[in-house]
Amino acid sequence: MSKLETPKQERIGNIPGFIQVDEPRDVSSDFKQKTEELIDRLGVTEYEADTFLQYVEMLNIGDIESLNNKTILDIGSGSGAFKKVLERMIFPRFFVNLDNASVDLWEGRMDVQGDVKQLPFKDESFDYILMHCSVPIMQATTANRPWDIPVSIGEAVRVLKPGGTIKIYPGFMDIASAARRVDGFFLKKYGRMNAEVLLALKQLHEQYPQLRIKLTAVHVREYSAEEGKDSLLEITK
Ligand SMILES: C[S@@+](CC[C@H](N)C(=O)[O-])C[C@H]1O[C@@H](n2cnc3c(N)ncnc32)[C@H](O)[C@@H]1O
């Protein structure tokens, strides 16, 4: 086997039956025209508009109006751009940006500085929980702590209301194509990330048999239409 080939059992195809696998989605991350419209209409920056559109597309948010009057938590919110743009369009009941980075890094644009592994919220507090390019991928790569993934996803499920939804992108990586994309460097990390996400889901499936768990491969046209496969993971309580 060559260096970049991966054993079949590690690939995204081997998903247990309790996870619903949807048809792949083909999405774009090229939002030039929509970004300009948002800048004109809402007076936000290009970065904020682009980040907002990434969330909407990759997390498959659908109807923005459906977030009206809802309680929303953004875990690993970074610049907080999604909340800023959203609140110029609709009125969530409340929206909490949580990030563990220093306040200086994101110029204080998080509402709560905290760690996903120990969320400072009561059980069943939120209707929607968003994790965009934060958990699990940051724990598997930047933070180098993939073993934190099950407790992190478990915490999100704990603070989710019955009937609520968690949206995680990327939830899984197709490690063979990811490896081709980055020259093999992340092969091991993405493999471990997938294994830890799967472990999290198995534990949660036992603890909360009512959970609905859905995985959708996402082909991002600009960089992964042919070879890459990221996935949106959705958990409904
Ligand atoms: C790549 S940024 C994404 C930011 C934002 N979600 C976006 O898409 O623009 C990842 C963020 O996750 C945060 N993060 C990483 N590990 C975290 C943890 N254990 N708890 C809370 N936030 C974390 C980082 O500080 C960083 O701001």
The ligand as a MOL file (V3000), in Angstrom:
LIG
                    3D

  0  0  0     0  0            999 V3000
M  V30 BEGIN CTAB
M  V30 COUNTS 27 29 0 0 0
M  V30 BEGIN ATOM
M  V30 1 C -11.1460 28.0660 12.9410 0
M  V30 2 S -11.8750 28.9820 14.2410 0 CHG=1
M  V30 3 C -13.5500 29.0610 13.6810 0
M  V30 4 C -14.2500 30.2630 14.1980 0
M  V30 5 C -15.6990 30.4300 13.7210 0
M  V30 6 N -16.5240 29.3050 14.1430 0
M  V30 7 C -15.7420 30.6040 12.2150 0
M  V30 8 O -16.0600 29.6440 11.5150 0
M  V30 9 O -15.4090 31.7090 11.7500 0 CHG=-1
M  V30 10 C -11.9680 27.7810 15.5750 0
M  V30 11 C -12.3650 28.3890 16.9040 0
M  V30 12 O -12.6030 27.3280 17.8410 0
M  V30 13 C -12.1420 27.7580 19.0960 0
M  V30 14 N -11.9140 26.5720 19.9620 0
M  V30 15 C -10.9850 25.6070 19.7850 0
M  V30 16 N -11.0340 24.7190 20.7860 0
M  V30 17 C -12.0230 25.1390 21.6140 0
M  V30 18 C -12.5270 24.6440 22.8570 0
M  V30 19 N -11.9970 23.5530 23.4380 0
M  V30 20 N -13.5670 25.3080 23.4440 0
M  V30 21 C -14.0690 26.4290 22.8670 0
M  V30 22 N -13.6240 26.9390 21.7030 0
M  V30 23 C -12.5960 26.3150 21.0890 0
M  V30 24 C -10.8510 28.5170 18.7550 0
M  V30 25 O -10.4290 29.3700 19.8100 0
M  V30 26 C -11.2650 29.2660 17.4960 0
M  V30 27 O -11.7590 30.5440 17.7780 0
M  V30 END ATOM
M  V30 BEGIN BOND
M  V30 1 1 1 2
M  V30 2 1 2 3
M  V30 3 1 2 10
M  V30 4 1 3 4
M  V30 5 1 4 5
M  V30 6 1 5 6
M  V30 7 1 5 7
M  V30 8 2 7 8
M  V30 9 1 7 9
M  V30 10 1 10 11
M  V30 11 1 11 12
M  V30 12 1 11 26
M  V30 13 1 12 13
M  V30 14 1 13 14
M  V30 15 1 13 24
M  V30 16 1 14 15
M  V30 17 1 14 23
M  V30 18 2 15 16
M  V30 19 1 16 17
M  V30 20 1 17 18
M  V30 21 2 17 23
M  V30 22 1 18 19
M  V30 23 2 18 20
M  V30 24 1 20 21
M  V30 25 2 21 22
M  V30 26 1 22 23
M  V30 27 1 24 25
M  V30 28 1 24 26
M  V30 29 1 26 27
M  V30 END BOND
M  V30 END CTAB
M  END
